[in-house]
Amino acid sequence: MNGRGSGTRDEQIAAQYVGAQFRRLGFEPGGTGGSYVQTVKVERRTLTAPPVLVVGDPAAPKARWTHGREMLVLVVGQETVAGPLQRIDFSAGPAPAVTPGALVLMLNAPAPDTANELFKQGAAGILSPETPRTPARMDNPRLPALRATIVGVASQQASRPTVVTVSTDAVAVLKDLPEGTRIALELTASEPQSSETCNAVGILRGSDPSGDAILITSHLDHLGRRETATGPDKIFNGADDDASGTVAVIEVAQALARRGTPKRTIIFASFGSEEAGGFGATYLRENPPVPLEKIVANVEFEMIGRPDPKVPPHTLWLTGYERSDLGAALAAHGARLVADPHLDQNFFRRSDNYTLALRGVVAHTVSSYNLHPQYHTPADETRLVDYAHMTEAIGSMVAPLAWLANSDFRPQWKAGMKP
């Protein structure tokens, strides 16, 4: 399928295939117009000119800095980014609370993920000093991508901060300005261009009149075909990422269907466009088959095609294990689940589970990704899949998920750990 690129015809065919498996199993369709494929309309705009950072009153600005000259826009979280300047120097003691909506000049950041942490605290954007790599990137600046808009989703918050690298001279200016000085990013963009992405959704209806449900998911897209790839192979296959997880959803669906009608409804979904920004998961979250508050848990399968030597043999790990009581409960009922050994990689926030978690659903990802070098390259092929491991991994989750679907247990976030 040419790597099942997000929003491509190949992704649509893959969604139809997964949907056909749900139909074969006799599930209720959860897609568009009574089908098993949920069509998600997406609108994209592209920048037509370099962004401009305006410092101070737009009518009489103190400075106007242009992308590729005095600054570089690395990430655009939202198309409208404006707010008061706030300086945070992490070498000067405990960091103050972030002013909601501020553009934070981040000085002496203690960790690579500091920008995301400031964003979670309410920052609208991050201004960071230039690095040794900045001058070379200034010589050939690329226009940053704009976040797409999902049609039919009323509220779409930025999932990541706007990040701007500013030159040494610009940092000096920002240090001298009063706190609260208005900073705004001006963007010139094209008219919206429409496309579609696809989810596959099947529903195994439960008997409980309460309507409680669990959500078992994967993402079926990958990076597609990219002519810029080094070497003759241009297809990013995504065998581990995330064909392995999608196979898990299909196999778990079949195993649970054989057990008869569960107490809780089970929603099986394979999302489109995870790689492009989680559009499929966001759409389902905003248009769920059951009320969102009825979804007691989301278990995502992602990259289970190979074992991870960081954990014992025959073991899987759960992202965000420490954040809720779900992982321990599943482990107590036979799941070979332990905590994520790669906390520095922030995997909890890097899969579709996080989209659900942001709205309160106790949502985690099951994985055994071992940080292999084929990640997001054309070399992530089926020949490297450890099928014995993958088979055992899928099988080990069936009974615990069956227990979850037939119990009264309702997972909870631990104190202070809800995203």
DODREN-716235 format. One record per residue (C-alpha): residue number from 1; x, y, z negated. Coordinates in pm, 1 decimal, padded with zeros to 6 digits. Layout:
N
{NUM {X Y Z}};
...
REM end
This chain:
419
{1 {00000.0 00000.0 00000.0}};
{2 {00291.9 00235.8 00067.1}};
{3 {00338.6 00295.5 -00304.6}};
{4 {-00026.8 00394.3 -00369.0}};
{5 {00051.6 00765.3 -00365.5}};
{6 {-00175.1 00980.1 -00582.4}};
{7 {-00476.9 01097.9 -00387.1}};
{8 {-00391.0 00902.3 -00071.4}};
{9 {-00586.8 00655.9 00139.3}};
{10 {-00366.7 00379.6 -00002.3}};
{11 {-00465.4 00472.4 -00356.9}};
{12 {-00830.5 00457.7 -00248.4}};
{13 {-00783.2 00109.7 -00101.1}};
{14 {-00616.6 -00003.5 -00424.6}};
{15 {-00911.0 00135.0 -00624.2}};
{16 {-01154.6 -00051.1 -00399.2}};
{17 {-00959.2 -00372.7 -00455.5}};
{18 {-00967.8 -00334.0 -00835.0}};
{19 {-01335.4 -00239.0 -00818.9}};
{20 {-01403.8 -00553.8 -00617.1}};
{21 {-01258.2 -00761.7 -00901.8}};
{22 {-01495.6 -00593.2 -01146.7}};
{23 {-01783.4 -00667.6 -00912.6}};
{24 {-01674.6 -01031.5 -00883.2}};
{25 {-01686.1 -01057.0 -01261.9}};
{26 {-02043.8 -00929.8 -01269.2}};
{27 {-01973.3 -00600.7 -01448.0}};
{28 {-02195.3 -00297.3 -01416.9}};
{29 {-02055.9 -00041.2 -01173.4}};
{30 {-01915.0 00271.9 -01334.1}};
{31 {-01826.2 00458.0 -01017.9}};
{32 {-01987.4 00711.5 -00789.3}};
{33 {-02333.8 00639.0 -00650.3}};
{34 {-02362.0 00295.0 -00804.9}};
{35 {-02023.7 00173.8 -00679.4}};
{36 {-01721.4 00053.5 -00871.5}};
{37 {-01506.2 00337.9 -00739.8}};
{38 {-01528.4 00678.1 -00903.9}};
{39 {-01442.3 00952.3 -00656.9}};
{40 {-01271.0 01255.8 -00807.6}};
{41 {-01249.3 01573.0 -00602.2}};
{42 {-00936.8 01779.4 -00655.3}};
{43 {-00849.9 02128.0 -00529.4}};
{44 {-00490.3 02238.7 -00491.3}};
{45 {-00330.2 02572.0 -00419.2}};
{46 {00032.1 02634.4 -00331.1}};
{47 {00244.2 02940.0 -00399.3}};
{48 {00302.2 03161.6 -00097.3}};
{49 {00554.9 03398.9 -00258.6}};
{50 {00807.4 03384.4 -00544.3}};
{51 {00649.0 03440.8 -00887.6}};
{52 {00716.0 03770.3 -01064.6}};
{53 {00750.9 03817.0 -01440.5}};
{54 {00612.7 04155.4 -01545.6}};
{55 {00736.1 04294.9 -01877.3}};
{56 {00523.4 04561.8 -02044.1}};
{57 {00228.4 04762.1 -01912.1}};
{58 {00159.4 04650.7 -01551.4}};
{59 {00101.9 05016.9 -01453.8}};
{60 {00446.3 05118.5 -01582.2}};
{61 {00642.0 04798.8 -01650.2}};
{62 {00969.4 04795.9 -01837.3}};
{63 {01093.8 04526.0 -01597.6}};
{64 {00982.5 04315.2 -01300.0}};
{65 {01183.9 03997.4 -01259.8}};
{66 {01156.2 03773.5 -00952.9}};
{67 {01188.1 03396.1 -00927.3}};
{68 {01529.8 03319.5 -00781.9}};
{69 {01686.0 03647.2 -00894.9}};
{70 {01653.9 03730.3 -01263.0}};
{71 {01456.5 03421.7 -01361.5}};
{72 {01337.5 03076.4 -01252.6}};
{73 {00988.4 02942.1 -01308.6}};
{74 {01038.8 02574.0 -01384.8}};
{75 {00680.2 02476.4 -01470.0}};
{76 {00345.7 02649.3 -01416.9}};
{77 {00095.8 02523.9 -01674.4}};
{78 {-00186.5 02759.7 -01576.2}};
{79 {-00236.2 03008.3 -01295.4}};
{80 {-00308.5 03289.0 -01542.2}};
{81 {-00024.8 03330.1 -01790.4}};
{82 {-00005.5 03650.5 -01996.2}};
{83 {00045.0 03722.9 -02362.5}};
{84 {00250.6 03895.4 -02630.8}};
{85 {00624.9 03841.6 -02658.7}};
{86 {00738.4 03640.1 -02959.7}};
{87 {01102.2 03563.8 -03033.9}};
{88 {01192.2 03245.3 -03221.5}};
{89 {01558.5 03182.3 -03305.9}};
{90 {01590.3 02829.8 -03442.5}};
{91 {01937.2 02903.0 -03582.9}};
{92 {01796.6 03167.4 -03819.5}};
{93 {01619.9 02934.0 -04061.5}};
{94 {01269.0 02785.7 -04057.3}};
{95 {01078.7 02881.5 -03742.3}};
{96 {00776.3 03107.5 -03792.9}};
{97 {00428.8 03003.8 -03685.4}};
{98 {00357.8 03052.3 -03317.1}};
{99 {00133.3 03345.5 -03232.0}};
{100 {-00158.2 03193.5 -03035.5}};
{101 {-00125.2 03275.8 -02666.8}};
{102 {00228.7 03413.4 -02702.8}};
{103 {00510.5 03384.8 -02453.1}};
{104 {00787.8 03262.2 -02679.8}};
{105 {01151.1 03351.8 -02617.6}};
{106 {01307.5 03028.1 -02742.4}};
{107 {01660.7 03077.0 -02872.0}};
{108 {01894.3 02797.9 -02987.4}};
{109 {01634.9 02525.6 -02938.8}};
{110 {01715.8 02222.7 -03157.3}};
{111 {01581.5 01952.7 -02921.0}};
{112 {01480.2 01905.8 -02555.3}};
{113 {01114.9 01867.5 -02655.0}};
{114 {01099.4 02197.6 -02846.6}};
{115 {00907.8 02371.3 -02565.3}};
{116 {00631.1 02110.2 -02582.2}};
{117 {00613.1 02142.1 -02959.0}};
{118 {00571.8 02521.5 -02931.9}};
{119 {00302.1 02465.5 -02669.1}};
{120 {00116.4 02230.0 -02903.2}};
{121 {00128.1 02506.0 -03166.3}};
{122 {-00041.4 02751.6 -02931.2}};
{123 {00224.6 02911.0 -02710.1}};
{124 {00100.4 03001.4 -02361.0}};
{125 {00449.1 02995.4 -02213.7}};
{126 {00814.8 02947.3 -02296.9}};
{127 {01102.0 03177.3 -02199.4}};
{128 {01440.5 03008.7 -02235.4}};
{129 {01792.4 03142.8 -02175.8}};
{130 {01980.3 03034.5 -01866.7}};
{131 {02202.7 02727.8 -01876.7}};
{132 {02524.4 02650.8 -01687.1}};
{133 {02308.7 02492.6 -01413.3}};
{134 {02093.7 02801.2 -01362.4}};
{135 {02315.9 03000.8 -01119.4}};
{136 {02329.2 02710.7 -00871.6}};
{137 {01953.7 02672.0 -00885.6}};
{138 {01912.2 03046.4 -00829.9}};
{139 {02096.7 03010.3 -00498.8}};
{140 {01829.4 02780.8 -00356.3}};
{141 {01514.6 02826.7 -00565.5}};
{142 {01212.0 02608.3 -00496.6}};
{143 {00866.1 02744.5 -00555.0}};
{144 {00709.3 02560.2 -00849.8}};
{145 {00398.4 02351.7 -00802.4}};
{146 {00062.3 02471.9 -00926.6}};
{147 {-00157.6 02247.6 -01135.9}};
{148 {-00452.5 02117.2 -00936.6}};
{149 {-00814.0 02177.4 -01040.1}};
{150 {-01056.2 01887.5 -01085.2}};
{151 {-01396.6 01967.6 -00938.8}};
{152 {-01676.8 01899.5 -01185.5}};
{153 {-01464.4 01947.8 -01496.9}};
{154 {-01569.2 02270.9 -01664.7}};
{155 {-01287.4 02310.0 -01915.3}};
{156 {-00935.8 02229.6 -01799.6}};
{157 {-00672.5 02324.2 -02049.5}};
{158 {-00308.8 02325.9 -01949.9}};
{159 {-00146.7 01992.0 -02031.4}};
{160 {00199.3 02146.1 -02042.3}};
{161 {00346.5 02490.5 -02106.0}};
{162 {00458.9 02738.2 -01845.4}};
{163 {00839.5 02735.2 -01871.2}};
{164 {01059.7 03014.5 -01738.1}};
{165 {01438.8 03028.0 -01750.6}};
{166 {01560.4 03388.4 -01776.5}};
{167 {01906.0 03525.5 -01701.4}};
{168 {02147.7 03641.8 -01968.7}};
{169 {02079.0 04005.5 -01879.8}};
{170 {01704.2 03945.8 -01903.3}};
{171 {01744.3 03781.6 -02244.1}};
{172 {01927.1 04093.8 -02365.0}};
{173 {01632.5 04308.7 -02256.0}};
{174 {01380.6 04078.3 -02426.4}};
{175 {01580.6 04085.9 -02750.6}};
{176 {01555.0 04465.5 -02763.5}};
{177 {01181.4 04488.3 -02693.7}};
{178 {00924.0 04516.1 -02974.0}};
{179 {00752.8 04191.9 -03069.9}};
{180 {00412.7 04180.6 -02905.3}};
{181 {00521.6 04344.2 -02579.6}};
{182 {00297.0 04213.3 -02302.9}};
{183 {00455.1 03956.4 -02069.3}};
{184 {00267.7 03832.2 -01761.4}};
{185 {00350.2 03593.1 -01478.4}};
{186 {00215.3 03708.3 -01141.7}};
{187 {00145.9 03432.5 -00889.8}};
{188 {00047.5 03460.4 -00523.8}};
{189 {-00123.2 03143.8 -00402.3}};
{190 {-00297.0 03002.3 -00096.4}};
{191 {-00665.8 02924.8 -00066.2}};
{192 {-00769.2 02594.8 -00231.4}};
{193 {-00719.1 02275.6 -00031.5}};
{194 {-00943.4 01979.9 -00117.4}};
{195 {-00845.1 01616.3 -00165.6}};
{196 {-00976.9 01311.6 -00349.6}};
{197 {-00839.1 01064.3 -00598.9}};
{198 {-01009.6 00744.5 -00713.3}};
{199 {-01072.1 00548.4 -01031.1}};
{200 {-01197.8 00190.2 -01045.4}};
{201 {-01452.0 00146.5 -01327.2}};
{202 {-01641.9 -00162.9 -01442.3}};
{203 {-01857.2 -00199.7 -01753.3}};
{204 {-01914.4 -00515.7 -01957.1}};
{205 {-02223.5 -00411.0 -02150.2}};
{206 {-02235.3 -00499.8 -02518.7}};
{207 {-02526.0 -00613.6 -02734.6}};
{208 {-02488.6 -00363.2 -03019.9}};
{209 {-02766.1 -00102.5 -03006.7}};
{210 {-02524.8 00154.8 -03155.6}};
{211 {-02368.8 00188.8 -02811.1}};
{212 {-02010.0 00177.9 -02939.3}};
{213 {-01749.6 00096.4 -02673.9}};
{214 {-01381.8 00030.0 -02622.8}};
{215 {-01190.1 00145.9 -02316.4}};
{216 {-00921.5 -00073.0 -02156.2}};
{217 {-00718.9 00108.4 -01889.8}};
{218 {-00419.0 00140.3 -01661.0}};
{219 {-00325.6 00368.3 -01373.7}};
{220 {-00327.5 00229.9 -01022.0}};
{221 {-00137.3 00507.1 -00841.3}};
{222 {00236.9 00554.8 -00802.7}};
{223 {00462.9 00792.5 -00609.3}};
{224 {00383.0 00674.9 -00257.7}};
{225 {00614.7 00726.3 00034.9}};
{226 {00876.9 01002.1 00012.1}};
{227 {01095.5 01085.4 00306.5}};
{228 {01339.3 01267.1 00076.6}};
{229 {01438.9 00939.1 -00093.3}};
{230 {01804.8 00846.2 -00062.5}};
{231 {01863.7 00546.0 00162.6}};
{232 {01646.3 00368.6 00419.5}};
{233 {01373.4 00257.0 00174.9}};
{234 {01125.5 00542.9 00137.0}};
{235 {00844.9 00354.2 -00041.3}};
{236 {00817.6 00387.1 -00419.3}};
{237 {00647.1 00055.1 -00489.6}};
{238 {00565.7 00094.6 -00857.8}};
{239 {00554.5 -00277.7 -00930.4}};
{240 {00620.4 -00221.4 -01299.7}};
{241 {00476.3 00130.9 -01296.8}};
{242 {00191.6 00055.1 -01304.7}};
{243 {00088.8 -00241.0 -01091.9}};
{244 {00183.6 -00454.8 -01392.5}};
{245 {-00060.7 -00269.8 -01617.7}};
{246 {-00335.6 -00282.7 -01356.0}};
{247 {-00294.6 -00659.4 -01327.0}};
{248 {-00324.2 -00671.9 -01705.9}};
{249 {-00657.2 -00487.0 -01695.6}};
{250 {-00795.3 -00725.2 -01431.6}};
{251 {-00675.3 -01037.4 -01616.4}};
{252 {-00797.1 -00915.9 -01957.6}};
{253 {-01130.7 -00827.9 -01797.5}};
{254 {-01165.2 -01180.6 -01660.9}};
{255 {-01066.1 -01340.6 -01991.0}};
{256 {-01308.4 -01130.3 -02194.3}};
{257 {-01590.9 -01181.9 -01944.6}};
{258 {-01556.5 -01558.2 -01993.4}};
{259 {-01628.0 -01510.8 -02364.7}};
{260 {-01980.7 -01387.7 -02295.1}};
{261 {-02156.3 -01071.6 -02404.2}};
{262 {-01946.4 -00873.9 -02653.8}};
{263 {-02088.9 -00675.8 -02943.4}};
{264 {-01937.1 -00351.8 -02822.2}};
{265 {-01949.6 -00238.8 -02462.7}};
{266 {-01612.5 -00273.6 -02288.3}};
{267 {-01525.2 -00021.3 -02018.6}};
{268 {-01245.4 -00126.9 -01783.2}};
{269 {-01085.9 00148.6 -01578.3}};
{270 {-00784.4 00191.6 -01355.0}};
{271 {-00712.3 00558.8 -01308.3}};
{272 {-00596.1 00746.3 -01001.8}};
{273 {-00341.2 01029.1 -00997.3}};
{274 {-00174.2 00961.6 -01331.0}};
{275 {00153.2 01046.8 -01162.2}};
{276 {00012.9 01377.6 -01034.5}};
{277 {-00119.0 01501.7 -01367.7}};
{278 {-00374.1 01258.5 -01508.0}};
{279 {-00662.6 01373.4 -01288.0}};
{280 {-00846.9 01040.4 -01287.5}};
{281 {-00831.2 01000.7 -01665.5}};
{282 {-00933.2 01362.3 -01719.5}};
{283 {-01236.6 01319.5 -01495.7}};
{284 {-01351.1 01004.5 -01674.2}};
{285 {-01299.5 01174.3 -02010.3}};
{286 {-01524.6 01460.8 -01901.4}};
{287 {-01775.4 01229.3 -01728.1}};
{288 {-01765.2 00915.6 -01945.2}};
{289 {-01991.9 00613.3 -01885.5}};
{290 {-02097.1 00640.2 -02253.3}};
{291 {-02079.5 00944.3 -02483.2}};
{292 {-01715.1 01010.3 -02566.5}};
{293 {-01778.4 00985.8 -02940.9}};
{294 {-01895.1 00627.0 -02884.0}};
{295 {-01554.3 00520.2 -02748.8}};
{296 {-01389.7 00390.0 -03063.9}};
{297 {-01054.1 00309.8 -02903.1}};
{298 {-00859.9 00324.6 -02578.4}};
{299 {-00588.1 00069.3 -02503.9}};
{300 {-00380.6 00152.9 -02196.2}};
{301 {-00148.2 -00100.0 -02029.3}};
{302 {00159.2 00050.5 -01868.9}};
{303 {00483.5 -00109.5 -01755.5}};
{304 {00467.7 -00459.6 -01901.9}};
{305 {00652.0 -00624.8 -01610.9}};
{306 {00975.8 -00683.8 -01799.8}};
{307 {01073.5 -00750.6 -02163.0}};
{308 {01241.0 -00485.0 -02375.3}};
{309 {01552.1 -00602.2 -02565.0}};
{310 {01493.7 -00322.5 -02816.5}};
{311 {01221.5 -00537.2 -02976.9}};
{312 {01215.8 -00910.3 -03065.5}};
{313 {01145.1 -01163.7 -02788.7}};
{314 {00778.8 -01214.0 -02694.0}};
{315 {00693.8 -00871.9 -02834.5}};
{316 {00522.0 -00563.1 -02695.6}};
{317 {00526.3 -00213.0 -02836.6}};
{318 {00253.5 00043.8 -02883.5}};
{319 {00308.2 00413.0 -02825.4}};
{320 {00209.0 00623.8 -03125.1}};
{321 {00188.4 00313.2 -03344.8}};
{322 {00252.8 00527.5 -03652.5}};
{323 {-00027.2 00772.0 -03569.5}};
{324 {-00329.0 00547.5 -03635.6}};
{325 {-00429.5 00216.5 -03790.0}};
{326 {-00516.5 00054.8 -03455.5}};
{327 {-00178.4 -00107.3 -03386.6}};
{328 {-00153.5 -00268.0 -03729.9}};
{329 {-00511.5 -00395.1 -03705.8}};
{330 {-00452.8 -00554.7 -03365.7}};
{331 {-00125.3 -00706.0 -03492.9}};
{332 {-00307.9 -00852.8 -03791.3}};
{333 {-00534.1 -01034.1 -03545.2}};
{334 {-00252.8 -01182.6 -03340.1}};
{335 {-00127.4 -00904.1 -03113.3}};
{336 {00250.2 -00911.3 -03082.5}};
{337 {00268.9 -00536.5 -03122.2}};
{338 {00534.2 -00328.2 -03295.0}};
{339 {00615.5 00041.3 -03302.5}};
{340 {00762.2 00211.9 -02996.5}};
{341 {01143.9 00188.5 -03025.8}};
{342 {01197.6 00482.1 -02789.9}};
{343 {01048.9 00772.5 -02985.4}};
{344 {01292.6 01015.3 -02824.4}};
{345 {01119.5 00949.6 -02488.6}};
{346 {00779.0 01078.5 -02610.6}};
{347 {00595.1 00794.1 -02435.5}};
{348 {00280.7 00853.1 -02643.0}};
{349 {00225.3 01175.4 -02448.9}};
{350 {00336.0 01039.0 -02111.0}};
{351 {00046.1 00813.8 -02017.1}};
{352 {-00327.6 00846.7 -01963.7}};
{353 {-00401.3 00750.4 -02324.4}};
{354 {-00293.3 01100.3 -02427.8}};
{355 {-00568.4 01254.8 -02215.8}};
{356 {-00825.0 01066.7 -02427.4}};
{357 {-00636.2 01126.3 -02752.3}};
{358 {-00654.8 01502.8 -02703.5}};
{359 {-01032.5 01473.7 -02736.8}};
{360 {-01018.5 01262.6 -03051.6}};
{361 {-01033.2 00908.0 -02911.8}};
{362 {-00786.0 00678.3 -03089.3}};
{363 {-00584.3 00599.9 -02778.4}};
{364 {-00248.6 00426.0 -02735.0}};
{365 {-00045.2 00253.4 -02463.1}};
{366 {00082.2 -00105.4 -02471.4}};
{367 {00418.2 -00141.4 -02296.7}};
{368 {00752.3 -00319.7 -02283.9}};
{369 {00934.6 -00069.6 -02061.9}};
{370 {01306.4 -00120.0 -02118.2}};
{371 {01423.6 00207.7 -01956.7}};
{372 {01534.6 00016.6 -01649.8}};
{373 {01711.6 00217.5 -01375.9}};
{374 {01448.0 00134.4 -01113.6}};
{375 {01194.8 00364.3 -01284.1}};
{376 {01049.6 00607.7 -01027.8}};
{377 {01275.0 00478.7 -00749.7}};
{378 {01199.7 00267.1 -00439.0}};
{379 {01367.9 -00025.4 -00618.3}};
{380 {01075.1 -00087.9 -00858.4}};
{381 {00973.4 -00398.2 -00664.4}};
{382 {00791.8 -00721.9 -00743.8}};
{383 {01110.2 -00928.8 -00714.5}};
{384 {01225.5 -00777.6 -01045.9}};
{385 {00909.5 -00862.0 -01238.6}};
{386 {00950.1 -01121.3 -01514.1}};
{387 {00626.6 -01311.7 -01453.5}};
{388 {00662.3 -01541.4 -01754.7}};
{389 {00696.5 -01239.0 -01983.2}};
{390 {00411.8 -01058.7 -01812.0}};
{391 {00179.2 -01359.1 -01834.1}};
{392 {00254.0 -01406.0 -02201.9}};
{393 {00217.0 -01033.6 -02268.0}};
{394 {-00130.5 -01024.3 -02113.2}};
{395 {-00241.2 -01344.1 -02280.4}};
{396 {-00127.3 -01226.9 -02622.5}};
{397 {-00365.6 -00929.1 -02610.2}};
{398 {-00685.8 -01115.1 -02517.6}};
{399 {-00788.1 -01246.5 -02861.1}};
{400 {-00704.3 -00922.8 -03046.4}};
{401 {-00905.4 -00717.5 -02796.4}};
{402 {-01191.8 -00965.4 -02821.0}};
{403 {-01184.1 -00917.2 -03198.9}};
{404 {-01191.9 -00537.8 -03155.5}};
{405 {-01486.8 -00566.1 -02917.9}};
{406 {-01684.5 -00781.6 -03160.8}};
{407 {-01596.5 -00623.0 -03495.3}};
{408 {-01722.1 -00324.7 -03695.2}};
{409 {-01366.8 -00192.0 -03733.4}};
{410 {-01339.3 00168.6 -03620.3}};
{411 {-00978.4 00286.6 -03582.5}};
{412 {-00880.4 00614.2 -03745.8}};
{413 {-00599.2 00863.0 -03700.0}};
{414 {-00369.9 00886.9 -03998.0}};
{415 {-00356.5 01216.4 -04187.2}};
{416 {-00187.4 01485.2 -03981.4}};
{417 {-00117.5 01249.7 -03687.2}};
{418 {-00410.2 01328.4 -03459.9}};
{419 {-00284.8 01508.4 -03146.5}};
REM end
